[in-house]
Amino acid sequence: MGPEFRRNLWLELTPRRVVFMIAILALVFFAAAVSGPSWTPYSAAETIYYLIVVIWGARNAGLSIVNEIRDRTWDLQRLSSISAAQMTLGKLFGSTIYNWFGGAICLTVMLVYGFAHGTPGSTILDLIYYVIVGLVAQAAALLASLVAIRRRSAHSRLDVFLYQFLGVVAAIAVAYVWEAADPESALLLGRKSSDVIPWWGAVVSARPFLLLSLAIFAGWILAGCYREMRRELKMQNGPLVWAAFLVFTGLYVAGFDAWLPHEAVMANWNVVALRLALASTTFAALTYVMVLLEPKDRVLYRWYASRIASGGVGLALWGLQAWIMSYGATVLVSLALIWWLFAQGYGAFYPAIAVAGLGFLTRDVSIFVFSSATRRRGDFVAIVALFALYVLIPAILDGVGLKSMLPLFYPTPSNPVWLGPAIVWGEAIVAVAFAVSRVALGGKRVASGSWQS
């Protein structure tokens, strides 16, 4: 038990609060027991668990460090001898220990009720799910606050609400995945209920598979909290954890090729092409997420260039940001997909779409870097620019009858087939040139090794 967790334990679990929680929950469960079949103790415990652990717990987790910053005690804690692991666990579980106390009472009621009604196996799986959904909500809220703290020091009530909201959204995603297990694209087509899931050609039992998947992703969120806490404590993070996460997510998502709609354009692709496409799409999505979340520090980028120019390529690679690694993974897997499509005789149509998609991704990340290199709110500028490029301008062109120009804004077919990709990569090269010039010309300082990620 670390000192931060012990401190929160003393602050949160006071005798008065413990007695109050027990009394309120006892009254609620008694009312549910005598109210008839319309409201059972199990349903009451489930509802209260979501309120206490997921919604309230996510708020407390998001506030755990923000309150320290407001009270001007966070700098003192960062200078203490508390390790990153102790600080992470102390903030995550210490600030929410009162929520977990109430949640434990709710879980006990659900466990007793489930065993009393003859469903012990299903009840145990459900209890594990409830623990995971609460952990994901709170860890996601803490991770969101840590990422925001890295970007700025001021935090309003709206910011705290957003941290809580992100945690609740993560919990909703967990709940939706727990209920959706249709092998014929339940998530994409809205159909639910299936006892099995096809994954990498094997048919596995749905509930244990989804439960294990959710537990693993909860572990990845905890790893993200730990790495962000290390950054807050001015420790260096290497690229291995993010590289492992990329490998895991790529392999995990690629196995769900059976979930793709059969009427899609890629219906005639073989399983290798489908899995490569799923992996590259996953990496591209992670690239967009991380280029938005990570600070685009031009001093860091100049440090990359100086290390590479001086022969320290390994040192530069060790300090790569997550969005750069995700972009590199997208390029590698997309090139493998393009080669496979050509090798299998699919023609030039699909490879051209993939090449255009890479061009759009390159252009978009360059817009983020260019906009954020000197502007304080550069990410907002980049988002507005991408909204105009992907929504406003195409809508205008479509309205005036210029659909033939849409390949300039979407990875769509063009005539001839390589015209669209060529133009898109022209846009990408221009965007890269502007981003590089903004980074290179914006000052003369070269970062030291302390800027490694």
N, C-alpha and C positions, 0 to 999 in steps of 0.2 A: 504494500500500500504506500504510494508516494505521498510526499508532503502536500501537494496540491489537492489530491483526492481527499486526504484526511481533513484538510482545512474546509473544503466544501461539505464534507460529511458532517462536521460539527455545525456549520452554518445552516444547512438545509434540513437535517433531520433532528430538529429540536423536539422535545417531548410534547409541547403544545401542538405543533404541526402534525406529528405522528398521530396523536389522539384525534385530532380534527379529521384527518383523512380516513381513519378507521371508522369513526362515527358516521360520517357522511356516506361512505360506501356501504356500511351496514344498513343504513336506512334505505338507500336506493335498492339494494338487493332484497330487502324484506318487502318493500313495496312491489317489486317485480314478482316475488314469489306468491303474493296474495292477490295480484291483479288479474289472474286468469291466464289462459293460453295465449292471449294476444301479445303479452310481454313477459318473456321468461327471464330467469336470472342469467342465462347464457347470453341472450341478446342484449340485456342491459350491461353485462360485463364487457361484451364486445364493443358496444358504443362508447362506454366510458373509457375503455382502454385507448381507443382512437383519439378521444378528446384529451386525455391526460398525457399519454406517452407520445403520440404522433404530433398533434397540433401544439399542445403546451410544451412538450419536451423539445420540439424543434425550435420553438422560440427561445427557450432557456439555453439551448446549445448555441444558437446564433448570438445570444447576448453575453455568453461567458467571457469572451475577450473584449467585446465592445464596451462592456461595463468597466472592465479594468482600464481601458484607454480613457474613458470618461472620468474615472476617479484618479487618473494619473498614477496608477500603480503598475501598469503593464511594463514600463521600462525597468522598474525595480525587479519584477519577476524575471524578465529576460536576462538580467545580469546575475541572477541567482545561480546556484549550482544544480538546479532541477534539470534533469535531462529532457530531451525532446519527447521521448516516449512517456515519461512521467507527466510532463505538461499536457500532452495530448490526451492521455487517459484521464488525467485529473480534470481537465476542462470538459471533456465529452461526457464522462460518467459522473463526475463530481457535481457539476452544475445541474444534472438531470436526475440525481439520486432520489429526490423526492417524487419525481414523476415515475421512476421505476418502482418505487415503493408502492405507490398506488396501482401501477400496472401489475405488480406481482400479486396483489390481492385479487385483481380482476382475472388474472391467469389462473389463480387457484380456484376461483369460483367456476371458471369454464372447465377446468380439469375435473373437478368433482362432479359437475353436471354431466359432462360427457361420459365419464365412467359409470355414473348412475343410470344412464340411458343406453348402455350397452354399445358404445362406439369408442373404445379406448384407442385403437390404432389411428383412426381419423382425427381424434381429439389431440393426440400427441403431435401429429404432423401439423395440425392447425396452430398449436401452441408454439411450435418452432417457427412457423411463419409469422406469428404475431411478434415474437422477439425480433426477428429479422426486419420486419417492416418498421418497427420502432427504432431499431439501430440505424437503418438506412436513412430515415427521416432526420434523426438527430445528427448523424455524421455528415449528411449532405448539407445541413444548415451550418454546421461548424466549418466545413470545407469552404462553403460560399463566403462566410465571414473572413476566413483566413486569406482567401484569394483577394477579397475586397480590401483587406487591411494592407496587403502587399502593394496595392495600387494607390491607396490614399489613406490618410489618417483620420479624416472627419467622417462621422457616420450619423445620419439623421434617423428619425423614427421610421421613415420610409425605407431606408436601407435595411433596418432590422426586420421590418415586415417582409422585405424581399428575401432575406435569408430564410425566414420562417416559411415563406411561400415556396421557395425552392425545395426545402426539406419536405413539405407536404406534397409537392408535385412528385418528388422521388418516391414517396410512400404510395401515392396513387398509381404510379407506374408499376411498382412492385405488386400492388393489389390486382391490377389489370392483368399483368403477366401471370399471376398465380391462378387467375380464373380462365385465361385464354390458352388453350392447348390444342387447337384444331390443326391437324396436319395440312389441311387444304386452305391455308392462309387465314387463320382466325383473326390475326391482328389486322390484316389488310382488307379482308372482306366483311368483318364484323360477326362472323359465326364463332360460336363457342362450344364447349363441352366435347372433350375427347379424353379417353383413358391412356392414350399412347401418343408419343411424339416421334416423328422420323428425324433423325439427326445423324449426319454422315453415313447415310445408308442403313443405319440400324434403327430398329423400333424399340423405344425405351418407354418405361412407365412414366406417365406425365407428372404426377405429383412429386415423387422423389427426385426426378430430374430437375423440375423447376425449383424445388426447394434447395437442392444442391447448387443450382445456378445462382439463385438469389443470395445464398450464403457466400459464395465466392465473390460476387460483385460487391456485397457488403464489405468483405475483406479488402477489396481494391479501394473502396471509398475510405476505409480506415487507413490504408497505406497512403492515400492522397493527403489525408489530414496530417499524418506523421511527417510527410515530406514538406508540406507547407509550414508546419511548425518548425522544422529544422531551418527553413529559410528565415522564419521570424527570429530564430535564435542565432542567425548569422552563421549557419553551418552550410557546407557544400553538399549538394546532391549530384550524384553521378547519373548517367543515362540508363543504367541497367534496369531499374525498376520500370521506367516508362517503356523501354524496349520490350521487356517481358509482358507488360500490359498490352502493347500493340500486337505481339505474337498471340497472346491469349485471345483477345477480342477478334482478331482476324480469323483464327481457327474456329472460334466458337460460332461467330456469325456465319461463316462459310458453310457450316454444316446444316443450315436451315434452307437449303435450296428447294426442298420439297414444299416449303411454305409459300413460294412465289406463285402468283396467280397463273393458271394455265393459259389464260387468254392473252397474256402479256406478249410484247414484241419478241422477247427472248425465249418463247416457248420451244423453239426448235434447237436451242443450244443444248450441248451435252452437259453433264454434271460438272466437269472440270471448268468449263467456261462460266457456268453459273456461280460456282464457288469462288472463282477468281474475281468475278464482278461484284459479288457480295463483300468480299474482303476489301477490294479497292474502294468501294462505296463507303464502307465503315471507316477506313483510314482517311478518306476525304472529309467525312463528317467530323472526325476527331481533329483534323487540321483546322477546319473552320472554328470549332469550339476553342481550341487552344490558342489560335492566333488572336482571337477576341479576348481571351482571359489573360494571357501572359503580357507583361509589359514589353513593348517594342523599344528597347533601349539601344540607341545608336552607338553609345560608347561600347556596349557589349558586342555589337556587330563589328565595330572597328577592331575590337580585341580579337575576334575570330579571324579577321583579315590579316592582322599583324602576326598571329600565331602561325597561320598557314604560310604566309610569306617568309617567315623565318624557319620554316621546316618543322614547326611543332604541330603537325596535323593531328596527332593523337591527343594532345592537350585540348585542341579546339573541338575535336569530336567528343571528348569527355564532358565538355561544357555546353553542348548543344541544347537549345530550348526544345520543349516537347513538340511545338508546332512544326519545327524544322524536321524533327525525326518523323513525325506523322506525314509530312509532305513527302519526304524521301521514301517512306513505305508505300505511299500512294503511287508514286512514280514507278517504283520497282514492280509492284503487283500489276499495275496497268500495262506496263511494257510486257509482262508475262502474258497477260490476257490478250493483248494485240498479237503477239507472236503465236499464241495458241489458235486464235481465230483464223489467222492466215494459214497456219499449218493444217487446220482441219477443213480448209476449203470454204470458209464462210464468205469469201469475197472481201471487198474493200469497204462495204457499207458500215458494218459494225465497228471495224477498227478505226474508221474515220470519226465515228461518234466518240469513241474512247479517247482519241487524240485531241478532239475538240474539248472534251471534258477536262483533260489535263491542262489545256491552254487556259480555260476559264478559271480553274483552280489557281494556276500560277498568277494570272492577272489579279485575282481577288486578294490573295495574300500580299501581293505587292502593293495593292491599294491600301491595305491595313498598315503595312510598314511605312509607306509614304505619308499617310495621314497622321500617324502617331509619332513620327520621328521628331517633330518639333511642337506639335499642338498638344495642349493639355487634354482636350477632349477629342483626340483624333479618332478613336474607335467609333464615336457617334457619327463623325463625318464620313468614315468609311462605310458604316451601315447605311446611311442615307444615300451615298453614292451607289452602293450595290442594290438598294431598293429601286433607285431610278433605272439602273441598268437591267434589272431582271423583271421589274413590274411596270413602271410608268412608261418608259420608252417603248417596250414591246406592245403595251396596250394601245398607245397612240398609233404605232405602225399598223397594228391589226385593224384599228378603227378607220384608217385612211386607205386601207386596201394594199398595204405594202408587206404582206406576209412573206414575200421572198427575201426580205431583209432580216427575218427572225434568226437565221443561223449566226448572225453577228452577236446575238444576245443569249441564245440557248444552244446546247449541243444537239441540234436537230439536223436532219438530212439537208444537203445542198446539192446544187447541180452546176458544175460537175461535183463529184462526191468529195474531192479534197479542197474545194474552194473555201468552204466554211472553216475547216481546221486551219488552213493557211492564214486566213484573215484573223482568226482568233489568236493564233500564235503571234501574229504581228502586233495585236493589241497587248498580248502578254509581254513581248519583248520591250515595247514602249513603256509599259508599267514598271517592269523590272529596272529599266534604265533610269526612270524618274526616282524610284525608291533607292537605288544604289547611289545616285547623285545626291539625294537628300541626306542620306546617311554619311556619305563621304565628305560633303562640303559643310555640314552643320557643326563646325568646330574642329579643333585640332588635337583634343586630348585623346590619348590612347588608354584604354582601360587596363587596369592591372589584373593579375590573376585572381583577385578576390571577386571578380565579376562572374566567375564560373557558376553555372546553374547547378 
